[in-house]
């Protein structure tokens, strides 16, 4: 957490960004999704610059060129969604656990991209969020949802993926984009101010035609296996460096 507080301290000069993001989030009729997303990315860049944080990414060619889709990354820490947003040029939003969505800076990022807060212990509310998000994906929006639900110092090790999280893409009949995050936990999970690099790999998308005959458990198992393999390939000391682009 040392870096997290360091970033907050050194960005006091940019404290105006918090009320600005809040204002833009409340006036979506005045600020387009593109404008709000650009502002969110500006705030992320301020954080990365002051915190000596870098992001490597690969696989942008795997992202669907048109329409909405759902990205399913593994979950390691507070920087996960931000690492995707800073490397993903088109506006995207995120579905998060309601219980952890009101912390400092977290609230502002969720609100400005019109993210969804899901109450994991409220089945009815969770189903409603899934339906709402599926409708928006059909209309062309792009979302991030963490199938693991949370993180508990798991680092580069995967936890159990929840099959129900894939209902969102299935209802929308939308592309599923597995995303492998590597070393993202180091950003705010280690007490160090040394240079840190989070890696993002966008894996080949699964289109509706690819998974229409599969149930949510089968899709879940496949996506988890793809992410697991990508992480193993990236961490293989004898393998080549895959994530080449740097932000």
C-alpha positions as CSV (number, residue, x, y, z in Angstrom):
1,X,0.0,0.0,0.0
2,X,3.0,2.3,0.3
3,X,2.9,3.2,-3.4
4,X,-0.9,3.9,-3.2
5,X,-0.4,6.5,-0.5
6,X,2.6,7.9,-2.2
7,X,0.6,8.4,-5.4
8,X,-2.2,10.2,-3.5
9,X,0.4,12.5,-1.8
10,X,2.2,13.4,-5.0
11,X,-1.1,14.0,-6.8
12,X,-2.5,16.5,-4.4
13,X,-1.6,19.1,-7.0
14,X,-4.2,17.3,-9.2
15,X,-6.8,17.1,-6.5
16,X,-9.1,19.1,-8.7
17,X,-9.5,15.9,-10.8
18,X,-11.7,14.3,-8.1
19,X,-14.5,16.9,-8.1
20,X,-14.1,17.2,-11.9
21,X,-14.6,13.4,-12.4
22,X,-17.6,13.6,-10.0
23,X,-19.1,16.4,-11.9
24,X,-18.7,14.7,-15.2
25,X,-20.2,11.5,-13.9
26,X,-23.3,13.4,-12.8
27,X,-23.7,15.2,-16.1
28,X,-23.4,12.5,-18.7
29,X,-25.8,14.6,-20.9
30,X,-23.0,17.2,-21.2
31,X,-20.0,14.9,-21.5
32,X,-19.8,12.1,-24.0
33,X,-18.6,8.6,-23.0
34,X,-15.4,9.3,-25.0
35,X,-14.7,12.6,-23.2
36,X,-15.3,11.0,-19.7
37,X,-13.1,8.0,-20.6
38,X,-10.3,10.3,-21.8
39,X,-10.5,12.2,-18.5
40,X,-10.3,8.9,-16.5
41,X,-7.2,7.9,-18.5
42,X,-5.6,11.2,-17.8
43,X,-6.0,10.6,-14.1
44,X,-4.5,7.1,-14.5
45,X,-1.5,8.6,-16.3
46,X,-1.0,11.1,-13.4
47,X,-1.0,8.1,-11.0
48,X,1.4,6.1,-13.1
49,X,3.8,8.9,-13.6
50,X,4.1,9.8,-9.9
51,X,4.1,6.1,-8.8
52,X,6.8,4.9,-11.3
53,X,4.2,2.5,-12.7
54,X,4.4,1.1,-16.2
55,X,2.1,-1.1,-18.3
56,X,3.1,-3.5,-21.0
57,X,0.4,-4.9,-23.3
58,X,-0.1,-7.2,-26.2
59,X,-2.9,-8.6,-28.2
60,X,-4.9,-5.5,-29.1
61,X,-5.5,-7.2,-32.5
62,X,-7.6,-9.8,-30.7
63,X,-10.2,-7.2,-29.7
64,X,-13.4,-7.2,-31.8
65,X,-13.3,-4.3,-34.2
66,X,-17.0,-3.3,-33.8
67,X,-19.8,-3.7,-31.3
68,X,-19.9,-4.5,-27.6
69,X,-18.0,-7.2,-25.8
70,X,-17.1,-8.4,-22.3
71,X,-13.5,-8.7,-21.1
72,X,-12.8,-11.4,-18.4
73,X,-9.5,-10.8,-16.7
74,X,-8.0,-12.5,-13.7
75,X,-8.0,-10.4,-10.5
76,X,-4.9,-9.5,-8.6
77,X,-5.3,-6.0,-7.0
78,X,-6.4,-2.4,-7.1
79,X,-4.6,-1.6,-10.4
80,X,-6.3,-4.3,-12.5
81,X,-9.1,-2.4,-14.1
82,X,-6.9,0.7,-14.5
83,X,-4.2,-1.4,-16.3
84,X,-6.9,-2.4,-18.8
85,X,-8.3,1.1,-19.2
86,X,-4.9,2.7,-19.9
87,X,-4.1,0.1,-22.6
88,X,-7.6,-0.1,-24.1
89,X,-8.2,2.9,-26.3
90,X,-11.9,2.5,-26.8
91,X,-14.2,3.5,-23.9
92,X,-15.0,0.6,-21.6
93,X,-16.6,0.2,-18.2
94,X,-16.4,-2.2,-15.3
95,X,-18.6,-4.3,-13.0
96,X,-17.3,-4.3,-9.4
97,X,-18.1,-5.7,-6.0
98,X,-20.3,-3.1,-4.3
99,X,-18.6,-3.5,-1.0
100,X,-15.2,-2.3,-2.2
101,X,-16.5,0.4,-4.7
102,X,-16.6,3.4,-2.4
103,X,-13.0,3.9,-1.5
104,X,-10.9,7.0,-2.3
105,X,-10.4,7.3,-6.1
106,X,-12.2,4.0,-6.7
107,X,-15.6,5.7,-6.5
108,X,-14.6,8.4,-9.0
109,X,-13.3,5.9,-11.5
110,X,-16.4,3.7,-11.4
111,X,-18.8,6.6,-11.6
112,X,-17.1,8.4,-14.5
113,X,-17.2,5.3,-16.7
114,X,-20.7,4.5,-15.5
115,X,-19.6,1.2,-13.9
116,X,-22.0,-1.2,-12.3
117,X,-21.9,-2.1,-8.6
118,X,-22.9,-5.7,-7.9
119,X,-23.9,-6.9,-4.5
120,X,-22.4,-10.4,-4.4
121,X,-24.6,-11.5,-1.5
122,X,-27.8,-10.3,-3.1
123,X,-28.8,-12.7,-5.9
124,X,-31.7,-10.7,-7.1
125,X,-29.7,-7.5,-7.4
126,X,-26.8,-9.4,-9.1
127,X,-29.1,-10.8,-11.7
128,X,-30.5,-7.4,-12.4
129,X,-27.0,-6.0,-12.9
130,X,-26.2,-8.9,-15.3
131,X,-29.4,-8.1,-17.3
132,X,-28.7,-4.4,-17.4
133,X,-25.1,-4.9,-18.5
134,X,-26.1,-7.5,-21.1
135,X,-28.5,-5.0,-22.6
136,X,-25.8,-2.3,-22.8
137,X,-23.3,-4.7,-24.4
138,X,-25.9,-5.5,-27.0
139,X,-26.0,-1.7,-27.7
140,X,-22.3,-1.6,-28.2
141,X,-20.7,-0.9,-24.8
142,X,-17.6,-2.8,-23.6
143,X,-17.3,-4.1,-20.0
144,X,-14.7,-5.6,-17.7
145,X,-15.9,-8.2,-15.1
146,X,-13.6,-10.1,-12.8
147,X,-14.8,-13.8,-12.7
148,X,-12.8,-14.4,-9.6
149,X,-14.9,-11.9,-7.7
150,X,-12.0,-10.7,-5.6
151,X,-8.4,-11.2,-4.7
152,X,-6.6,-12.4,-1.6
153,X,-2.9,-12.0,-2.1
154,X,-3.1,-14.6,-4.9
155,X,-0.5,-12.8,-7.0
156,X,-0.1,-14.6,-10.3
157,X,-2.0,-17.6,-9.2
158,X,-5.6,-18.0,-10.3
159,X,-8.5,-18.5,-8.0
160,X,-11.8,-20.1,-8.7
161,X,-13.7,-18.5,-11.6
162,X,-17.4,-18.1,-11.2
163,X,-19.5,-19.5,-14.1
164,X,-22.3,-17.1,-13.4
165,X,-20.2,-14.1,-14.5
166,X,-20.3,-15.4,-18.1
167,X,-24.1,-15.1,-18.2
168,X,-23.6,-11.4,-19.0
169,X,-21.9,-12.2,-22.4
170,X,-24.1,-15.2,-23.0
171,X,-27.3,-13.1,-22.7
172,X,-25.9,-10.5,-25.0
173,X,-24.6,-13.1,-27.4
174,X,-21.5,-11.0,-27.4
175,X,-17.8,-11.7,-27.8
176,X,-15.9,-12.9,-24.7
177,X,-12.3,-11.5,-24.4
178,X,-10.1,-13.4,-21.9
179,X,-7.5,-11.0,-20.5
180,X,-4.4,-12.2,-18.7
181,X,-3.0,-9.8,-16.0
182,X,0.6,-10.5,-14.9
183,X,2.3,-8.8,-12.0
184,X,-0.5,-6.3,-11.6
185,X,-0.6,-7.1,-7.8
186,X,2.9,-5.6,-7.4
187,X,1.6,-2.1,-8.2
188,X,-0.3,-1.4,-4.9
189,X,0.3,-4.8,-3.2
190,X,4.0,-4.4,-2.4
191,X,5.6,-1.9,0.0
192,X,8.0,-0.5,-2.6
193,X,8.5,2.6,-4.7
194,X,10.8,1.0,-7.2
195,X,9.7,0.9,-10.8
196,X,6.9,-1.7,-11.3
197,X,5.4,-3.0,-14.5
198,X,2.0,-4.6,-14.9
199,X,1.4,-6.7,-18.0
200,X,-1.8,-7.0,-19.9
201,X,-2.4,-9.7,-22.6
202,X,-5.6,-9.6,-24.6
203,X,-6.2,-13.2,-25.7
204,X,-8.2,-14.3,-28.8
205,X,-11.9,-13.5,-28.4
206,X,-14.6,-16.2,-28.2
207,X,-17.5,-15.2,-30.4
208,X,-21.0,-16.4,-30.0
209,X,-20.6,-19.0,-32.7
210,X,-17.6,-20.4,-30.8
211,X,-19.5,-20.9,-27.5
212,X,-23.2,-21.1,-28.4
213,X,-23.3,-24.8,-27.7
214,X,-21.5,-24.5,-24.4
215,X,-22.9,-23.9,-20.9
216,X,-21.5,-21.3,-18.5
217,X,-19.4,-23.8,-16.6
218,X,-17.7,-25.0,-19.9
219,X,-17.1,-21.4,-21.0
220,X,-15.7,-20.6,-17.5
221,X,-13.3,-23.6,-17.6
222,X,-12.1,-22.7,-21.1
223,X,-11.5,-19.0,-20.3
224,X,-9.6,-19.8,-17.1
225,X,-7.4,-22.3,-19.0
226,X,-6.6,-19.7,-21.6
227,X,-5.6,-17.2,-19.0
228,X,-3.6,-19.8,-17.0
229,X,-1.6,-20.7,-20.1
230,X,-1.0,-17.1,-21.0
231,X,0.4,-16.4,-17.5
232,X,2.6,-19.5,-17.6
233,X,3.9,-18.5,-21.0
234,X,4.7,-15.0,-19.7
235,X,6.5,-16.2,-16.6
236,X,8.4,-18.9,-18.3
237,X,12.1,-17.9,-17.9
238,X,13.0,-19.7,-21.1
239,X,10.2,-18.2,-23.1
240,X,10.3,-14.9,-25.1
241,X,9.0,-11.6,-23.7
242,X,5.5,-11.4,-25.0
243,X,4.1,-8.1,-23.8
244,X,6.1,-5.6,-25.9
245,X,4.2,-2.4,-26.0
246,X,4.7,0.0,-23.0
247,X,2.5,2.7,-21.6
